[in-house]
Amino acid sequence: MLADMLIFLPGFTLLQAHLDNNHWYASLASTRASSPCPMCGTQSSNIHSHYVRTVTDLPVSGKSVSLELHVRRFRCRDPGCSRRVFCERFDDPKRYAHRTERQRATLSDLGIELGGRAGARTAQKLGLTAGRSSVLLAIRSVPLLEPASLQIIGVDDFAFKRGHTYGTVIVNLETHRAIDLLPDRKSSTLEAWLKTHPSVRIVTRDRSKEYAQGITQGAPRARQVVDRWHLLKNLRETLQRVVDAHQKIVTPIIQGVRNAVKLPRFGKESDLRDAARERQRARHERVRTAFAEIGTISGTAKKLKVSRWLVRESLKLGDPAQREANKRIPSQLDAFESHLFKRWTQGCQTTTELWREIQSLGFQGSRRMVRRWMLRQRLATNISPSGHRGSNGTETRVLHSPR
């Protein structure tokens, strides 16, 4: 019979099947003569009663399939067993499952490749009745595969909710994949995890004392290494402190270089930068004033409704008048600034032409650098790249030189 070939399940025999409104309904019965008790393992063939389980299976020719499984309850014949009656159990479908294992595996594959919503839409087109939640549940049922021997790992903290709740992420540094998440960053939690993975021999971490203690107690033979990211972070913070400490010496040098090369100020751009700088200075000044009155970082942050990090940074900055925020980095275009500005005022405002002119004078930069310089000029004079005044102006004139 064709239905026997299309609809089958190991351990069952097909009783009947019919098609109704593009949906297959099939009845199957268990072929087992006996079943083991889940408590004591004693085989029993003494039938207590029958019941029906309904599960869904893979589609047939694009039509969904529902299976009615006629299974039995048995009496346990072991007098010493606490279970008197038990249900027949199978490898497929699993206990309490509403889908066959092959359908669950298909849904998990779709979910892993496409995600929840897209996976559900594709499943429905294939004849699988499943929503987004069912696809996500199938993904979660897939067991995580761990390497046979986990040797080099990295531990670091992450935020479930920034500023409130933190956990620990554990990464396999040989595969560069996260392998586990711990609910907190306590040393005892990391210690317990490491004891279940005795093969670990190298652990990279940050400067956290909790992690250091957890690694020492959970994997005493493992070598603890400061990871590269935190080394670079420590180096950057140290260099920043050195620069801040010598700001009075550095500022005159920078100012001397800037005075040696006179740069034109671009109206809109410089105004926006000056306004942002002034807001930053005012904010730092408010923080220092409040800290002088209150005396604590937490109290200052609470009063001004800012983060403790901002308070600490403002206190470390010192006098903002001694700092040059957003310093302009010298460019090789600076030496040709006067020539560009002169030609600009003469009406030559073509990027390629200006670039070729300063190339003949020794400029080795790209045409893109000249284009950026011209864009700043246009922003400063409210001239659009097409060569016309902005919407607020009433004058229209051609700025490109004649060819």
Phi and psi in degrees as a GROMACS rama.xvg file:
@    title "Ramachandran Plot"
@    xaxis  label "Phi"
@    yaxis  label "Psi"
@TYPE xy
-61.4833  -37.9661  LEU-2
-61.2106  -34.9781  ALA-3
-62.9715  -31.5212  ASP-4
-80.3301  -32.5776  MET-5
-86.2214  -35.0865  LEU-6
-119.15  108.181  ILE-7
-148.688  158.173  PHE-8
-149.989  127.691  LEU-9
-55.9172  132.737  PRO-10
88.5383  2.30928  GLY-11
-129.73  156.584  PHE-12
-121.266  143.338  THR-13
-79.111  126.868  LEU-14
-91.3347  -50.2494  LEU-15
-160.362  160.604  GLN-16
-151.572  141.563  ALA-17
-146.988  153.469  HIS-18
-103.601  126.546  LEU-19
-137.472  113.338  ASP-20
54.7483  52.4591  ASN-21
60.3868  29.9951  ASN-22
-138.584  127.561  HIS-23
-85.8043  134.272  TRP-24
-120.744  124.367  TYR-25
-131.245  142.216  ALA-26
-110.214  129.348  SER-27
-129.179  150.405  LEU-28
-125.113  145.806  ALA-29
-68.7568  142.159  SER-30
-100.58  3.54201  THR-31
-74.0837  141.112  ARG-32
-85.4602  -27.0056  ALA-33
-148.456  172.066  SER-34
-147.685  143.74  SER-35
-80.006  146.769  PRO-36
-70.8219  131.528  CYS-37
-68.6737  -16.4952  PRO-38
-89.7337  -53.41  MET-39
-107.282  -14.328  CYS-40
83.4219  4.72772  GLY-41
-73.5015  130.108  THR-42
-71.6896  138.398  GLN-43
-137.236  137.337  SER-44
-116.248  8.19949  SER-45
-84.2453  103.54  ASN-46
-78.257  130.799  ILE-47
-92.2567  -48.1903  HIS-48
-165.709  178.345  SER-49
-121.448  154.763  HIS-50
-152.428  169.971  TYR-51
-119.08  130.599  VAL-52
-109.117  139.204  ARG-53
-115.207  122.939  THR-54
-131.783  159.508  VAL-55
-103.387  149.254  THR-56
-126.673  179.745  ASP-57
-63.1031  149.218  LEU-58
-69.8261  157.409  PRO-59
-117.582  116.736  VAL-60
54.7252  38.6017  SER-61
80.3291  3.79945  GLY-62
-107.127  133.236  LYS-63
-67.028  156.293  SER-64
-130.002  131.356  VAL-65
-117.666  133.282  SER-66
-112.44  127.184  LEU-67
-99.8235  110.279  GLU-68
-96.7013  117.402  LEU-69
-90.2833  103.978  HIS-70
-120.315  175.235  VAL-71
-127.959  161.927  ARG-72
-109.275  140.706  ARG-73
-118.119  157.352  PHE-74
-94.6885  135.026  ARG-75
-80.7001  128.096  CYS-76
-91.7569  1.69818  ARG-77
-84.6912  116.028  ASP-78
-63.4511  -26.9253  PRO-79
-87.1001  -1.9122  GLY-80
-85.2692  140.209  CYS-81
-78.6034  -16.3483  SER-82
-93.4774  117.633  ARG-83
-89.0169  -40.5662  ARG-84
-129.576  136.475  VAL-85
-138.322  157.289  PHE-86
-91.8747  149.518  CYS-87
-67.2623  132.35  GLU-88
-120.267  152.248  ARG-89
-135.443  157.583  PHE-90
-72.5041  -29.6984  ASP-91
-149.607  115.358  ASP-92
-79.4902  156.742  PRO-93
-69.6885  168.604  LYS-94
-61.0846  132.642  ARG-95
66.6921  3.30752  TYR-96
-76.2183  146.627  ALA-97
-108.478  5.9238  HIS-98
-135.722  152.317  ARG-99
-72.345  160.756  THR-100
-63.8739  -35.2334  GLU-101
-70.239  -32.7305  ARG-102
-71.1531  -40.7821  GLN-103
-61.6326  -41.8576  ARG-104
-63.8319  -38.2638  ALA-105
-65.2608  -43.3616  THR-106
-64.0407  -40.0456  LEU-107
-65.7326  -37.7506  SER-108
-64.5701  -42.9368  ASP-109
-63.1182  -41.6467  LEU-110
-66.1612  -40.8348  GLY-111
-65.685  -38.2183  ILE-112
-79.2103  -37.6387  GLU-113
-114.554  -22.0534  LEU-114
97.7632  -178.616  GLY-115
-68.5248  -62.3374  GLY-116
-67.1966  -48.1454  ARG-117
-64.2013  -37.7281  ALA-118
-63.8312  -39.6378  GLY-119
-66.5616  -40.7126  ALA-120
-63.1467  -43.007  ARG-121
-66.2127  -39.0795  THR-122
-61.7108  -41.4108  ALA-123
-65.4406  -35.8997  GLN-124
-67.4549  -28.0271  LYS-125
-85.8995  -5.18449  LEU-126
97.0333  11.145  GLY-127
-96.1754  125.615  LEU-128
-86.7485  103.36  THR-129
-158.835  139.189  ALA-130
-99.567  -177.463  GLY-131
-59.8582  -43.4673  ARG-132
-64.4123  -36.9945  SER-133
-66.2259  -38.2578  SER-134
-66.4218  -43.3681  VAL-135
-65.1151  -37.1349  LEU-136
-64.8454  -37.7513  LEU-137
-65.3347  -36.0751  ALA-138
-64.5417  -43.4793  ILE-139
-66.3541  -23.2067  ARG-140
-78.9139  -10.533  SER-141
-73.5098  123.778  VAL-142
-68.8454  141.886  PRO-143
-78.2995  130.586  LEU-144
-92.0773  120.967  LEU-145
-101.442  147.254  GLU-146
-63.1116  149.897  PRO-147
-60.1686  -36.1265  ALA-148
-133.757  105.25  SER-149
-89.0503  114.413  LEU-150
-115.701  -40.9593  GLN-151
-121.775  117.66  ILE-152
-131.069  162.432  ILE-153
-125.761  140.597  GLY-154
-122.398  140.295  VAL-155
-157.393  162.103  ASP-156
-93.7328  157.532  ASP-157
-144.632  163.246  PHE-158
-103.78  121.156  ALA-159
-69.4483  -42.5006  PHE-160
-142.558  114.768  LYS-161
-58.8111  129.753  ARG-162
86.1607  -4.84482  GLY-163
-127.234  -62.9317  HIS-164
-122.687  128.376  THR-165
-125.842  150.444  TYR-166
-128.509  -171.814  GLY-167
-124.404  130.627  THR-168
-104.843  136.585  VAL-169
-115.574  126.612  ILE-170
-119.392  134.734  VAL-171
-80.2249  108.186  ASN-172
-74.9192  -9.14874  LEU-173
-83.2418  -32.2289  GLU-174
-106.49  -9.29715  THR-175
59.2892  41.876  HIS-176
-129.664  141.872  ARG-177
-70.3353  133.836  ALA-178
-115.964  -16.7804  ILE-179
-163.088  154.591  ASP-180
-124.905  129.049  LEU-181
-101.899  146.495  LEU-182
-69.7232  -15.8373  PRO-183
-150.351  -172.092  ASP-184
-121.172  34.7527  ARG-185
-79.9451  151.271  LYS-186
-65.4639  -35.261  SER-187
-65.2671  -36.8079  SER-188
-67.1984  -44.8872  THR-189
-66.4951  -37.5801  LEU-190
-60.5356  -45.323  GLU-191
-63.2185  -38.667  ALA-192
-66.7478  -43.4823  TRP-193
-65.4236  -32.1279  LEU-194
-66.9038  -25.0161  LYS-195
-85.8629  -3.98968  THR-196
-130.769  72.3945  HIS-197
-69.7567  -9.96877  PRO-198
-79.2096  -8.53046  SER-199
-66.4172  129.12  VAL-200
-121.844  -17.9331  ARG-201
-135.491  131.013  ILE-202
-129.471  123.546  VAL-203
-96.8976  144.084  THR-204
-154.278  175.664  ARG-205
-94.0552  -157.937  ASP-206
-87.7906  11.0782  ARG-207
-63.4371  128.409  SER-208
-69.9719  -31.7734  LYS-209
-62.7053  -45.7703  GLU-210
-65.6896  -40.6906  TYR-211
-60.3138  -43.2229  ALA-212
-67.4834  -42.5371  GLN-213
-63.044  -39.8359  GLY-214
-69.2463  -41.4474  ILE-215
-61.0303  -40.9894  THR-216
-83.7586  -34.286  GLN-217
-84.8203  -30.8084  GLY-218
-141.477  73.222  ALA-219
-61.6257  -23.6158  PRO-220
-89.5443  -8.97641  ARG-221
-75.8992  144.687  ALA-222
-87.359  130.89  ARG-223
-97.1419  128.278  GLN-224
-128.777  136.291  VAL-225
-77.4714  125.015  VAL-226
-73.3785  162.857  ASP-227
-62.1554  -40.5396  ARG-228
-61.0523  -43.754  TRP-229
-72.0635  -30.3107  HIS-230
-62.5827  -45.7668  LEU-231
-65.544  -36.6202  LEU-232
-64.5561  -43.879  LYS-233
-62.2966  -40.4618  ASN-234
-63.8034  -44.1436  LEU-235
-62.4796  -43.5466  ARG-236
-64.8285  -38.481  GLU-237
-65.7717  -44.8851  THR-238
-62.5072  -38.198  LEU-239
-64.1617  -40.3578  GLN-240
-65.0077  -38.4262  ARG-241
-64.8315  -44.762  VAL-242
-63.7654  -42.6926  VAL-243
-62.9915  -38.0782  ASP-244
-68.3904  -26.5543  ALA-245
-111.532  30.3573  HIS-246
-63.1378  -35.7503  GLN-247
-64.3041  -29.4873  LYS-248
-82.283  -38.6449  ILE-249
-72.7661  -38.0692  VAL-250
-58.5123  -47.8874  THR-251
-61.3136  -34.1325  PRO-252
-65.3743  -46.4497  ILE-253
-63.5761  -41.504  ILE-254
-64.053  -36.9052  GLN-255
-64.1435  -40.0915  GLY-256
-65.5125  -41.017  VAL-257
-68.5843  -34.5292  ARG-258
-71.1629  -29.172  ASN-259
-69.5038  -29.2648  ALA-260
-115.026  107.032  VAL-261
-79.3388  118.295  LYS-262
-108.008  136.578  LEU-263
-68.3979  142.435  PRO-264
-91.0616  130.403  ARG-265
-97.41  119.542  PHE-266
-46.1498  -67.6999  GLY-267
-63.7641  -44.7319  LYS-268
-62.7262  -47.7946  GLU-269
-69.2594  -35.1804  SER-270
-63.8955  -43.4053  ASP-271
-64.0296  -41.3686  LEU-272
-65.8252  -42.9255  ARG-273
-64.1408  -38.7312  ASP-274
-64.9021  -42.5395  ALA-275
-65.1063  -39.821  ALA-276
-64.415  -39.0679  ARG-277
-67.5029  -39.0303  GLU-278
-63.8496  -39.1443  ARG-279
-65.1259  -43.3232  GLN-280
-63.6828  -42.0226  ARG-281
-63.7864  -39.7537  ALA-282
-65.0606  -44.8045  ARG-283
-62.9104  -37.1311  HIS-284
-66.2739  -40.9442  GLU-285
-62.4832  -39.7939  ARG-286
-64.0647  -45.8736  VAL-287
-66.7115  -37.3813  ARG-288
-64.9015  -45.0121  THR-289
-65.9224  -37.3047  ALA-290
-66.7527  -36.5795  PHE-291
-63.6657  -31.4254  ALA-292
-81.0797  -42.1281  GLU-293
-89.4293  -46.2278  ILE-294
93.985  -5.96246  GLY-295
-128.865  148.774  THR-296
-68.1632  -43.7549  ILE-297
-63.2272  -43.1793  SER-298
-64.6443  -39.5601  GLY-299
-64.4892  -43.7708  THR-300
-63.0776  -39.0702  ALA-301
-67.9587  -40.0399  LYS-302
-67.562  -44.0266  LYS-303
-87.8917  -6.53024  LEU-304
59.5598  47.8776  LYS-305
-127.563  173.537  VAL-306
-79.6845  156.154  SER-307
-64.1364  -32.0465  ARG-308
-60.3702  -43.1622  TRP-309
-63.949  -38.2884  LEU-310
-63.489  -46.6192  VAL-311
-62.034  -42.8887  ARG-312
-65.0061  -39.3627  GLU-313
-65.2435  -37.5263  SER-314
-70.2765  -32.2467  LEU-315
-74.8603  -25.8938  LYS-316
-69.2937  -29.6525  LEU-317
75.1131  -147.695  GLY-318
-75.1019  117.29  ASP-319
-67.1954  -19.114  PRO-320
-65.5971  -22.1368  ALA-321
-87.6345  -3.56683  GLN-322
-111.69  145.716  ARG-323
-110.684  95.8927  GLU-324
-71.1426  147.214  ALA-325
52.9926  53.0461  ASN-326
-62.918  140.135  LYS-327
-81.1223  127.681  ARG-328
-82.0577  128.704  ILE-329
-57.1157  143.407  PRO-330
-123.139  153.819  SER-331
-68.8382  -10.4377  GLN-332
-77.3086  -16.495  LEU-333
-59.5952  -37.3654  ASP-334
-66.5184  -19.927  ALA-335
-109.249  11.3173  PHE-336
-62.047  -42.3915  GLU-337
-64.8642  -40.1751  SER-338
-65.0862  -43.6343  HIS-339
-62.5657  -43.3967  LEU-340
-65.9721  -37.8907  PHE-341
-64.1658  -47.3535  LYS-342
-67.3688  -32.1565  ARG-343
-62.7932  -46.539  TRP-344
-68.4684  -22.1966  THR-345
-80.1994  -8.26641  GLN-346
106.496  -2.16064  GLY-347
-84.7445  103.364  CYS-348
-130.275  40.1951  GLN-349
-105.598  125.054  THR-350
-57.5937  -50.4894  THR-351
-62.1814  -41.4812  THR-352
-66.0645  -45.2082  GLU-353
-64.225  -39.3472  LEU-354
-63.2596  -42.2335  TRP-355
-67.3153  -34.9574  ARG-356
-64.2823  -47.9052  GLU-357
-75.7157  -20.8677  ILE-358
-63.3888  -39.5713  GLN-359
-68.0965  -19.1697  SER-360
-91.9248  -1.22065  LEU-361
114.754  1.95594  GLY-362
-70.16  132.891  PHE-363
-115.378  8.16994  GLN-364
-82.4579  -177.481  GLY-365
-89.6971  164.866  SER-366
-66.3176  -26.2508  ARG-367
-63.2184  -34.143  ARG-368
-64.3151  -39.7673  MET-369
-68.2789  -38.5789  VAL-370
-62.4065  -40.4416  ARG-371
-64.8772  -40.4596  ARG-372
-61.3561  -42.008  TRP-373
-66.7654  -35.8023  MET-374
-63.3589  -40.3313  LEU-375
-64.1827  -38.4598  ARG-376
-63.1828  -43.4816  GLN-377
-65.7016  -38.5277  ARG-378
-64.1411  -37.7429  LEU-379
-69.5424  -31.3964  ALA-380
-104.133  6.77418  THR-381
60.9124  40.1336  ASN-382
-110.295  127.589  ILE-383
-74.8548  158.647  SER-384
-59.4573  -19.266  PRO-385
-78.4942  -8.25205  SER-386
98.3252  14.3611  GLY-387
-117.564  158.383  HIS-388
-64.5623  158.293  ARG-389
-69.2705  179.797  GLY-390
-65.9085  -23.4316  SER-391
-81.2569  -16.7694  ASN-392
-90.5123  159.689  GLY-393
-109.463  -9.87492  THR-394
-97.3376  140.762  GLU-395
-128.865  126.259  THR-396
-149.243  154.88  ARG-397
-84.8133  128.152  VAL-398
-105.202  -11.2803  LEU-399
-79.7383  140.803  HIS-400
-71.4928  147.874  SER-401
-68.1773  145.109  PRO-402
